[in-house]
Amino acid sequence: MDVVTVVEVPQWRGSGAPTAERLKEGARLLADMVGAGQRVRVTVEDDLVTTAARVRTALEQASEDFVVTTGGDCGVELEPVAAARRRYGDRLVVVWFDAHGDLNTPASSPSGAYHGMVLRALTGDGPVGLVAGDPLTPRQIVLAGGRDLDAAEESFIEAAGIRHVPGPDATALIEAIELCGTERPHEGPSGTAPPHEGPSGTAPPHEGPSEAAPPHDADLTTPQRQDTTARDARTGITASRRMTAGGDGTVVYVHIDFDVLDPEIFTSVGSPAPGGLRPEELLSLVRAVGERFDVVGLGLMEYEPARKEDQELLSSLVTDLVAACGPA
């Protein structure tokens, strides 16, 4: 795996921000910054289900590459994360760098916007046609940098046991990911893990676009290598050489919504929240993850171009983030 492919998805209809149309240009600029060897631009529709199906097709065509997906609103992440789940199963941990939890349901969402539901949909609970067919379990999720959580999201996080590292603590983040790995289900007699269960303990009754979802608007009101260790001088963490895809160690998908950054430094987002990470703190955390684990995908989301200074900041930050995550 030595090719980086960028999949550009200028989706904005999943956002509830009044300036969401800026996400179309943001997706293009982020894709430019990645500087990938190959680039695929997905044509988006007002219908999120149709767009998701197109994203899946683009990902299948780049299945042997390291894929960086650029959005667009966070709802774009449904298919990239679902693809990683299908490929790596219970080995996968999703690290969600985001000011928000994105863990609402159609019933709990204050805005009704899908970008605030997508991570919950990846656990199997979301709008019909926009949920993962093979859902994540909550123990496969680590929230990072989250600071603006709705009450229903906080309740779900506590009840489901989702790990949350709100600050720039690399040691805590790595430990959270490692704990996810220790909770991997035991394999059954046939050598395969037992069937995956949804957050309520039962398999979800509906599946997403990967299961021939209908080409119409989703109903947002209906819930439906050998390990060689070395000491990391920056974090003090014992780091492991990256695992290959055929190994049995934990692998990580990194999601970054740029509203995880402090809005006093970076303002080009539609849903800013006070506080947040400094750019160098975000990069340090992602580097720590990339040095300890095999990162199998990267999503860069929610950039709404508004200031020249923000574009200049991202142009170097995105390059460094991809280098921290991409193929060695």
Phi, psi and omega per residue, in radians:
M1 nan 1.613 -3.094
D2 -2.219 0.223 3.135
V3 -1.962 2.299 3.027
V4 -1.749 2.163 3.066
T5 -1.975 2.343 3.036
V6 -1.836 2.275 3.070
V7 -1.899 1.957 -3.069
E8 -1.659 2.143 -3.092
V9 -2.231 1.650 -3.064
P10 -1.404 0.799 -3.134
Q11 -1.335 2.391 3.100
W12 -2.377 -0.200 -3.080
R13 -1.194 -0.294 3.110
G14 -1.434 -0.100 -3.116
S15 -1.592 2.608 3.048
G16 -1.771 0.085 -3.096
A17 -1.337 2.481 3.136
P18 -1.162 -0.339 -3.130
T19 -1.808 0.373 -2.970
A20 -1.054 -0.503 -3.120
E21 -1.061 -0.352 3.072
R22 -1.113 -0.352 -3.127
L23 -1.089 -0.477 3.107
K24 -1.056 -0.842 3.104
E25 -1.220 -0.606 3.108
G26 -1.074 -0.713 3.115
A27 -1.088 -0.707 -3.135
R28 -1.154 -0.789 -3.119
L29 -1.142 -0.710 3.093
L30 -1.079 -0.739 3.109
A31 -1.084 -0.682 3.069
D32 -1.036 -0.729 -3.073
M33 -1.202 -0.533 -3.121
V34 -1.088 -0.664 3.133
G35 1.112 0.752 -3.062
A36 -1.333 2.792 3.073
G37 -1.217 -0.533 3.106
Q38 -2.308 2.606 -3.112
R39 -2.450 2.306 3.108
V40 -2.178 2.228 3.091
R41 -1.870 2.126 -3.141
V42 -1.520 2.260 3.055
T43 -1.363 2.153 -3.064
V44 -1.738 2.739 3.101
E45 -2.142 2.886 3.002
D46 -1.074 -0.529 3.124
D47 -1.384 1.966 -3.095
L48 -1.156 -0.535 -3.124
V49 -1.147 -0.784 3.126
T50 -1.104 -0.743 3.110
T51 -1.073 -0.755 3.133
A52 -1.045 -0.705 3.108
A53 -1.096 -0.670 3.116
R54 -1.197 -0.645 3.081
V55 -1.099 -0.729 3.135
R56 -1.062 -0.754 3.123
T57 -1.056 -0.752 3.126
A58 -1.089 -0.691 -3.140
L59 -1.201 -0.661 3.110
E60 -1.084 -0.630 3.141
Q61 -1.253 -0.372 -3.137
A62 -1.934 0.470 -2.957
S63 -1.130 -0.397 -3.126
E64 -1.656 0.021 -3.098
D65 -1.792 2.910 2.907
F66 -1.486 2.094 -3.012
V67 -1.832 2.264 2.943
V68 -1.900 2.087 3.117
T69 -1.728 2.237 3.109
T70 -1.991 2.265 3.071
G71 -2.011 3.082 0.374
G72 1.391 2.859 3.108
D73 -1.330 2.907 -3.047
C74 -1.118 -0.331 3.083
G75 -1.046 -0.360 3.074
V76 -0.994 -0.492 -3.014
E77 -1.256 -0.164 -3.116
L78 -0.911 -0.970 -3.044
E79 -1.309 -0.721 3.089
P80 -1.027 -0.757 3.131
V81 -1.228 -0.708 3.105
A82 -1.066 -0.661 3.106
A83 -1.109 -0.733 3.104
A84 -1.133 -0.648 3.105
R85 -1.121 -0.756 3.118
R86 -1.100 -0.678 -3.051
R87 -1.351 -0.686 -2.992
Y88 -1.938 -0.150 3.065
G89 0.998 -2.335 -3.059
D90 -1.289 -0.117 3.073
R91 -1.275 -0.334 -3.004
L92 -1.370 2.374 2.914
V93 -2.161 2.320 3.119
V94 -1.783 2.089 3.084
V95 -1.758 2.018 -2.961
W96 -1.837 1.585 3.081
F97 -1.400 1.902 -2.990
D98 -2.900 2.472 3.041
A99 -1.164 -0.410 -3.045
H100 -2.019 2.821 -3.128
G101 -1.430 -0.466 -3.068
D102 0.925 0.631 -3.029
L103 -2.024 0.300 3.100
N104 -1.343 2.891 2.981
T105 -1.997 2.963 3.053
P106 -0.975 -0.559 -3.133
A107 -1.334 -0.562 -3.043
S108 -1.698 -0.278 -3.026
S109 -1.162 2.183 3.089
P110 -1.188 -0.504 -3.043
S111 -1.796 -0.417 -3.026
G112 1.345 0.133 -3.106
A113 -1.502 2.332 -3.055
Y114 -1.151 -0.501 -3.104
H115 -1.107 -0.324 3.056
G116 -1.613 0.111 -3.131
M117 -2.102 -0.175 -2.859
V118 -1.128 -0.665 -3.133
L119 -1.197 -0.639 3.055
R120 -1.143 -0.690 3.100
A121 -1.077 -0.541 3.096
L122 -1.233 -0.279 3.016
T123 -1.603 0.026 3.058
G124 1.795 0.104 -3.056
D125 -2.182 1.813 -3.100
G126 -3.064 -2.901 -3.114
P127 -1.128 2.529 3.119
V128 -0.991 2.284 3.129
G129 1.544 -0.154 -3.103
L130 -2.280 0.784 3.021
V131 -2.230 2.781 3.134
A132 -1.290 2.334 3.086
G133 -1.187 -0.603 3.089
D134 -2.060 1.571 -2.930
P135 -1.243 2.687 2.936
L136 -1.211 2.659 2.895
T137 -1.634 2.660 -3.127
P138 -0.971 -0.519 -3.133
R139 -1.245 -0.098 3.075
Q140 -1.628 0.149 -3.062
I141 -2.083 2.354 2.960
V142 -2.212 2.082 3.051
L143 -1.455 2.356 -3.111
A144 -2.304 2.183 3.109
G145 1.408 0.099 -3.115
G146 -1.241 2.348 -3.107
R147 -2.557 -0.090 -3.126
D148 -2.214 1.405 -3.036
L149 -1.915 2.367 3.054
D150 -1.283 2.763 -3.091
A151 -1.019 -0.708 3.134
A152 -1.152 -0.607 3.093
E153 -1.171 -0.755 3.125
E154 -1.061 -0.697 3.119
S155 -1.120 -0.745 3.133
F156 -1.148 -0.740 3.126
I157 -1.014 -0.781 -3.134
E158 -1.193 -0.802 -3.092
A159 -1.170 -0.648 -3.078
A160 -1.513 -0.222 3.136
G161 1.315 0.530 3.103
I162 -1.260 2.330 3.141
R163 -1.395 2.490 -3.035
H164 -2.410 2.127 3.097
V165 -2.069 1.638 -2.997
P166 -1.309 -0.435 -3.038
G167 -1.917 -3.075 -3.074
P168 -1.465 0.981 -3.083
D169 -1.884 1.697 -3.083
A170 -1.138 -0.671 3.139
T171 -1.074 -0.785 3.129
A172 -1.129 -0.655 -3.140
L173 -1.147 -0.821 3.140
I174 -1.106 -0.712 3.122
E175 -1.106 -0.676 3.123
A176 -1.106 -0.747 3.120
I177 -1.132 -0.745 -3.140
E178 -1.119 -0.646 3.092
L179 -1.144 -0.631 3.034
C180 -0.999 -0.750 -3.128
G181 -1.129 -0.605 -3.126
T182 -1.255 -0.307 -3.137
E183 -1.649 0.182 3.124
R184 -1.034 2.342 -3.115
P185 -1.020 2.539 3.058
H186 -1.167 2.531 3.121
E187 -1.308 2.574 3.110
G188 -1.415 -3.108 -3.089
P189 -1.011 -0.524 -3.099
S190 -1.452 -0.055 -3.121
G191 1.591 0.119 3.109
T192 -2.009 2.690 3.133
A193 -1.227 2.715 3.099
P194 -1.161 2.847 -3.126
P195 -0.965 2.484 -3.120
H196 -1.356 2.479 -3.132
E197 -1.960 2.647 3.085
G198 -1.349 3.127 -3.067
P199 -1.088 -0.388 3.136
S200 -1.589 0.003 3.137
G201 1.651 0.005 3.103
T202 -2.193 2.678 3.135
A203 -1.145 2.465 -3.113
P204 -1.140 2.471 -3.083
P205 -1.405 -0.126 -3.100
H206 -2.352 2.705 -3.071
E207 -2.258 2.830 -2.998
G208 -1.538 -2.797 -3.048
P209 -1.044 -0.382 3.124
S210 -1.158 -0.220 3.136
E211 -2.010 0.823 3.083
A212 1.009 0.968 3.113
A213 -1.138 2.588 -3.118
P214 -1.202 2.511 -3.095
P215 -1.442 1.082 3.087
H216 -2.487 3.026 -3.098
D217 -1.040 2.373 3.051
A218 -1.217 2.554 3.097
D219 -1.540 1.805 -3.091
L220 -1.390 0.074 3.107
T221 -1.836 -0.092 -3.076
T222 -1.965 1.994 -3.128
P223 -1.204 1.105 3.012
Q224 -1.291 nan nan
R225 nan 2.731 3.047
Q226 -1.018 2.634 -3.000
D227 -1.492 1.942 3.081
T228 -1.960 2.103 -3.007
T229 -1.695 2.661 3.063
A230 -2.640 2.661 -3.101
R231 -1.517 2.212 3.106
D232 -1.435 2.045 -3.054
A233 -1.131 -0.536 -3.088
R234 -1.370 -0.684 -3.008
T235 -1.868 -0.281 -3.048
G236 1.284 0.190 -3.087
I237 -1.560 2.469 3.004
T238 -1.283 1.988 -3.040
A239 -1.737 2.556 -3.130
S240 -1.951 2.507 3.039
R241 -1.069 2.502 -3.054
R242 -1.013 2.423 3.105
M243 -1.371 2.641 3.016
T244 -1.441 2.850 -3.105
A245 -1.049 -0.463 -3.101
G246 -1.534 0.039 -3.111
G247 -1.406 -2.904 -3.121
D248 -2.192 0.241 -3.135
G249 -1.556 2.991 3.111
T250 -1.138 2.384 3.016
V251 -2.132 2.757 -2.974
V252 -2.250 2.371 2.895
Y253 -1.804 2.240 -3.123
V254 -1.836 2.067 3.034
H255 -1.833 2.302 3.085
I256 -2.252 1.993 2.917
D257 -1.685 2.174 -3.020
F258 -1.229 -0.047 2.980
D259 -1.333 -0.033 2.992
V260 -1.165 -0.352 3.130
L261 -1.355 2.698 3.112
D262 -1.152 2.146 -3.104
P263 -1.178 -0.199 3.021
E264 -1.288 -0.290 3.132
I265 -1.871 -0.730 -3.066
F266 -2.247 2.049 -3.005
T267 -1.924 -0.112 -2.977
S268 -1.460 1.045 3.083
V269 -2.406 2.765 -3.090
G270 -1.536 -0.337 -3.084
S271 -2.318 1.154 -3.112
P272 -1.178 2.628 3.082
A273 -2.350 2.364 -3.103
P274 -0.985 2.635 -3.113
G275 1.419 -2.754 3.098
G276 1.981 3.105 -3.072
L277 -1.477 2.572 2.935
R278 -1.380 2.668 -3.119
P279 -0.933 -0.730 -3.126
E280 -1.181 -0.522 3.088
E281 -1.225 -0.759 3.073
L282 -1.022 -0.827 -3.121
L283 -1.088 -0.717 3.130
S284 -1.083 -0.710 3.120
L285 -1.152 -0.780 -3.137
V286 -1.142 -0.685 3.080
R287 -1.064 -0.746 3.123
A288 -1.042 -0.725 3.106
V289 -1.127 -0.800 -3.098
G290 -1.156 -0.478 3.130
E291 -1.409 -0.419 -3.102
R292 -1.691 -0.543 -3.036
F293 -2.259 2.815 2.985
D294 -1.378 2.012 3.075
V295 -1.542 2.127 -2.986
V296 -1.845 0.035 3.080
G297 -3.097 2.695 -3.112
L298 -2.446 2.267 3.064
G299 -2.050 2.296 3.133
L300 -2.085 2.022 -2.907
M301 -2.317 2.793 2.866
E302 1.189 0.582 3.024
Y303 -1.561 2.056 3.088
E304 -1.958 1.659 -3.035
P305 -0.960 2.179 -3.136
A306 -2.473 -0.437 -3.096
R307 -2.367 2.461 3.091
K308 -1.050 -0.673 -3.117
E309 -1.093 -0.644 3.130
D310 -1.201 -0.693 3.113
Q311 -1.123 -0.694 3.110
E312 -1.141 -0.682 3.108
L313 -1.095 -0.813 -3.096
L314 -1.173 -0.581 -3.052
S315 -1.025 -0.630 3.078
S316 -1.535 -0.647 -3.113
L317 -1.108 -0.766 -3.120
V318 -1.090 -0.753 3.101
T319 -0.990 -0.777 -3.123
D320 -1.214 -0.660 3.125
L321 -1.121 -0.753 3.115
V322 -1.120 -0.728 3.118
A323 -1.084 -0.645 -3.136
A324 -1.195 -0.499 -3.058
C325 -1.793 -0.506 -2.929
G326 -1.239 3.120 -3.089
P327 -1.072 2.409 -3.120
A328 -1.185 nan nan
